[in-house]
């Protein structure tokens, strides 16, 4: 990253010195401007590879700048520093920011965020650079051709020097024989069956074929096989033109591995942003950030026990931390009230489900769509007496039904501003009584059958030092 440039918009923030210290360790040039207007001009007039924005309400200029950055290149990472604001958070998540730090700022947390994003950006940039090199390499390889001809029965009648060179066979060892001589045992017979049926039908066939040299080693070719027809429209012979892509295939496999690693980093970053968003509302509710981690773990476990596949269970696990994101818009006087809520306050608190849904529903990303469903429906009841829409039974999405059990189980088992933690016996009794009332009866039966597993997870992710250590691997 030493050759790259960073742009930082910080206003009159006290964190300017912290940002300069961290950024100059990773970028050869760091430009710091005092407002978003200057930031827009700088970005339009110069090339920057990394941007940090200290955002202030009403955020319109910041959104415009992020849009310009992402339209210029999706590879330019953006870190946002701001006070939590529901609409702004929804917009920047949709735009695809790479990092978020909420105010008030902890210098060490800010440093860690920057270093983490810089490292991930380096991996991703290198992968895209490798992709460009891959294309150039393929173009170079395509200049060499390996040619052979066969009769209508597939017997080799002609080979060129490149064929001899790559296969290591002499012409007399190949002419008059089928291509089985060089067939690699790893190639499925179905590929050759499809190939033969296609060309016999007087249609060209193309694909990647793995062959075996005379010494037993492997080479790969991109093959194009075309039937040659005589004046009567009959197949006279077949001609195969191949390009050696052995190194390309090896390079592709290595590149795919690097891209998989990069994709894992991107997904991890997205999960971290979602988790950060989820913990904001929990902290405002005076609840531990481990609540969202426990809910995520319970939701994953219950989804798998219910029979959902690994992919969908992981989706619920990753989306469930956003279940109470709408609480960001609830006043502290209501959210942190130590005693029971009155009727007016209860109506206010119930709006968080719809607020969270409105924040997330516009995203086209699968993860945020799942989070929107969970935020909207995790307070619906099986008997129709929940909120915000009084959905009943299977009208409630399975994501909402699963997260509802996970959320309530964790809430009952831990201290809240308005109550003390319940013992496990009282929690079990509550779920038995609420089966087919508040909760899906089938899910409740599964949950209670495996209650010891959920209790063990709750203990492992408890609000103490050992639990916190385990949670860091979430």
C-alpha angles and dihedrals in degrees: 000000000000093000096051133097129229130204120205126189107192108149108206093327121153089226093074093100092048091051093048091051095051098039096048089057089062108026131056092215128031121186118194120192130182103227143023095251090060089044091056091050093047093050093048093048101040140037114253128178101191132031133193119188125195096203128204131187133301085036097196094125091045091053090049091051094048090049091052091048094049093044089052093050135340087211093071106095119219126201118195125204114192151127109272111270120170099218094041092049091050092051097047092047089054091048089057107244117185100217142017131195120184125215135278086060128221108207094217092050090049092050092049092049092052094046092047094050092044092053093047091047090053091055093047094046090050090052092053089046088053090050090056091049089049092059092049091048092051091051090053093049092048090068091075118070132195112205134192138160131207135188121247089276094055097255113146113249101166140021130175129222094265089058091052092046097051098039095043089220122125118236094254089055092057109030113094092020134097121251089258085096091076099029114128116226090228092065110097114240087227089070093057091043090055091045093051094046090050098050093041085057086059093251127124120249129204134180147116116290128190112214136184124233124221091262090054097254123130133250130175129215136188100227131200113187121186131180115235112216128205126221090279092056092251123136108262097175144324125250122202122196114190137183122208107241099163095119090039092054091048089047091047091053090050091045092049088054090052091046090051088053090048091048089051088054092050092050090047090052091050090050090050092052091049092047090049090052091048095052094052092073092042092054091049088052089053089246126135119260086234088074092077091046092051092047089051092051094046091047092052092048094048093046091054093045089050090055105258113145123253095260095053093042090053089049090056090046092053096043100043095077086073094058094110099030088121089069087079086082096048116102116251090235089066101030095050099035107137096209136049118305121244121231095269092047091048091054089052094050091049091061091072091083093058093040091054091048092051090051094054109027098084095062117102092206115111093226094054092043089056090046090052091054092048094047090050101044111028091097095049114111128224090234093051097254096112132093159298096008104010091239116181135212115321090002084083111081115247088239090059094045092051095046091047091063093043093049096047093044091055094042093052093047097054138055116265129185089260101041148015124251116277123232115250093250091058091046092052091049090051093053091048090053093045095048108126089004109068097358139048104264095220093049090046092053091050092046094050092044089057097032091127090063092051091046090052091051090048090053093047091052096042123144096264137091096272092047091048090052091053091047092058088074092057 
